[in-house]
Amino acid sequence: MSRASVRPAPVAGAAARPRVPADLRLTLARGHERLVLGVAGCVLLVAVWEASVRLGFVRALFVSSPSGVARSAAAAVGQGAFWADVSVTLVEFSLGCLLAAVAGIALGLVAGWYPRVNHLASPWIAAWYATPQVAFVPLAILWFGIGLGYKVFYVFLVSFFTVAVSTIAGVEAAEATHVDVARSFGARQLIVFRTVVLPSAVPHIVTGLRLAAGRAWVGVVIAELVGANQGLGFMVNLAGSLLDTDRAMLGIVLLGLFGVAWNEGLRRIERRFDSWRPRVAQSSRADNSGGNA
């Protein structure tokens, strides 16, 4: 018997290593591509930022550094004032967004379903978008003072119309064919609205909430910068006036992290309802092909 024909016997208890198919690895890489690239971009930015400060290209007095921000965060964790600022900002943002979501969705559904209400609301919406929102800050302070009410009202003001406009667009995006079919079977207005129009509007509503959240974060910071005695915006303003760049950048980084977390959460919700979104392009192609026939 030749040596080539002799094969070593498998070792008892040795398990074969599972091999991941190449297609599965490629699918997993593509599925997490956005996460991987996002994290890589953040790591690269932090590395360039730290290196620029350490090599002397920029002064830490003006832009701080990641290590300086980390030291400031470690020192702030044990301070009650820091957590008070964080909680105040989160409360202002949450209350303002909640009020804007409820009122904006209600107005958007009514204005999108009833054309006359839409005609009444359209001039006000157009006028609001043409007016810088920061112009309302002095009036808001005059009405509510510099307490919680003023900041919640301003957050509501800067995010309300975004939710309303997206909701109106969602109601108007309902396919007319589906609405006509439901009415031809004798469905009442409420049933048509609940079973046809509302499902098609949900993806637009979630998109509007996501866009409004970004505007709400800006509104919180503006309100706290102009008139406040607590909050992350107030902390950034106070630290900047004291030349404490590390603490100022800590507040800015926290605001960015909160915004990213909120945006990601709403993006996941939006993706779950994306299948409800009307396929406008497909329906338009079908209409064109029918007309050409």
N, C-alpha and C positions, 0 to 999 in steps of 0.2 A: 504493500500500500504506500502510495507516495505521500510526502509531507503536505503537498498542496491540498490533498483531499481530506486531510485531518482538520476538523474544525473544533475550536475549544468549546467545551460545554458551558452553557450559561450558568453563571454563579447563582446559587440558591438565594432567594430573597431580593435579588437585584431587580429593580423595576426599570422598565424602559422609560427614558425621558420623553414626555409628551412634546410633540412638535406642533407649534402653532402654524397653521397654513399661511402662506404668504398673502393670500387674498384677505384673510382675517386681520393680519397685522396692518395691511394697507387700509382696511376699513376703519380699524381703531385709530390709526394715525389721522385719517381724514376727519373722523368724528370729533377728535380732540384737537384739531389743528388750530381752531380759534383760541382755545385755552392756552395751548403751548406757545403760540406766537404772542399772545397778550402778555403772558408771564415773562417770556423772553424779552419783549420790548421794555417792560418795567425794569427788569434786572439790568438791561443795557443802559437805560436812562439813569438808574441809580449809580451804576459803576462809573459812567462818564461824569456825572455830577460830583461824586466823591473824588475822582481823579483830578478833575479840574480845580477843585479847592486845594487838594493836597499839593499839586504841582504849582500852585500859585497863579493859574490863569485867571481866576476870579477870587475876590476876597470873601471870606466867610462872613464878614460883617454885613454884606449885602444880600447874599443868597443862602447863608448857612451851609450845612452839609448833611448828608444822610446820617453820619455818625453823631453830629451835633443834635439833629432832630431826635435820634434814638435816645441820647442822654437826657434831652429835655422831656421826652415821653416817660422815661423811667423815673425822673424826679416828679413829674406831674401826677403819676398814678397814685401816689400817697397823699395828694392834696385834695381836700374836699371841694375847694373852689373850682378845680378843673372839672370834676364830675358834675358839679352844678351847672357849669357852662355847657357841657355836653348834653345834659338832660334838658335844659331849657331850649336849646336849639332843636333837639329831636321833637320835643312837645310842640313847638311852634310850627315846625314843618309838618308834623302828622296832622294836627288840627286843621291847619290851612289847606292841606291836600285833601283831607276828608270832606271838608265843607265844599271845596271846589269840585270834587268828584260827584258828590250828591247833587249839587245845584247844576253843574254843567251837564251831567247825563240827563237830568230831568228836562232842562231847557232844550237840549239837543234832540231828545226823543220827540218832544212836542213840536218843536220848530221843524224838524225833518218830516214829520208825519202830516202836519197841517200847513199848507203853503201860505196861508194868510199870516199865521204866527211867524213864519220864516220871513215874510216881507216886513213885518214889524221889527224883528230882531236884527235883520241884516245891516241896517244903517248904524246901529249901536256897535255891532261887532266890528264893522269896518272902521268906525271912528276910534274904537279902542286900539286897534292895531296900528293906527296912524299916530297915536299919542304915546310918547315915552312914558313908561309906567313909573319911572322914578319921579315924575312930576307930581304924582299923587301922594308922595311921602309927607310933605308938609301938611296937607289936608288930613291925612290919616293920623298924624301926631296931634293935630288940633282936635280931632274928633275923639280919639281914644287915649291920648297921653302917650307915654313911652313904655307902658306896661305890656303885658302879654297880648291884650286885645289888639293893639296897633299892629304888632308883627304878624299875628294870625290873619288879620284883615288884609294886610299887604300881600302875604303869601297867597291867600285866597284870590286876591285881585289879579295877580300876575299869572295864575294857572287856570282860572275858571274858564276863560274864553277858549283856551286851547282844547280843553275837554269838550266844551260845547260844540266847537267847529268840527272836531273829529267825529262826534256823535251824529251831528247833522249829516256829514258826509257818509257815515255808515248807513243811516236810514235811507238816504237817497240812492245808495249803491245796491239796494235790494232789487233783484231782477224782476222787471215788470212782467215777464212771462209767468213766473211763479205766483206773483200777486194776482194776475188775471185768472190763472187756473184755480186758485183758492176761492176767488169771488164767483167764478162760474159754477162752483159746486155749492154755492149758497152760504159760504162762510161769512160770519159777521166781521165787522171792522176790528173788533178786539181780538178775535181769533186769528185773523190775517196778520195783525201786528205782532201777536205773541208767537206765532208759529213760523212765520216767513220773514218778517222785517227785522224783528229783534235778533234772531240768530245771525243774520248777515251783518248786523251792526256791531256785534260783540267784538270782533277783531279790531275794528276801527276804534271802538271805545278804549280797548286796552292800549292801543298805540297812542291814543290821545293822553291817557294817564301817564304813559312812559315819557312822552314829550313834556307834559305839564310838570312832572316831577323835576326835570332838569331846570325848568324856569322857576320852580318853587325854591330850589336850593339857592339860586341866584337871588331870589326875593328875600330869603331869610338873611343872607349875608348883607344885602343892601340895607335892610331894615335895622339890623344890629349895628352896622357901621354908622348909620345916620343918628340913631337915637336909641340907646339901650344901656343897661348897666349889668347885663349878664348875657351869656351866649358865646359861641365860638367866634362869631364876627367881632363882638366886643373884645374878646381875648386877643384876637389878631391885631385889632386897632390899638389896644393898650400896649401890647408887646412891641409893636412897631414904633410907637411914640417913645418907648423906653430903650430902643435899640437892642431889644432882646430878639434877635432874628431867629434863633433856634425855636423859641416858643411860638413866634408868629408863623413860621413854616410848619410847625406841628399842627396848628389849627387849620392851615390850608390843606395839609395832607389828609387830615381827618375828614374834612369836608369832601375832598375828592374820593376818599374810600367809601364814605356813606353814599355818595352819589353813584359810584360804580355798583355797590351792593344792591341798591334800590333799582337801578336800571337793569341789572342782571335778573333780579327776581321778576320784574314785570316782563322782561324779554322772554323768560321761560313760560310765563302765563300766556303771553301773546302767541308763542309757538304752539301751545296746546290748542288754541282756538283758530289757528291759521287755516285749518281745513274748512272752517265755516265761511271763510272769506269768499265772496262771489268771484268767479273766474271771468273778469271783465273782458280780458283779451280773447278767451275762447268763445264767449258769447258773441262778441263783436265779429269774430271771424265767421262764426256760424251764420250770423245775420247777413254778412256780406256775401257769403257763398249762396245763401238762399235767394238774395236779391239778384245775384248774377244768373242763377238758374232761371 
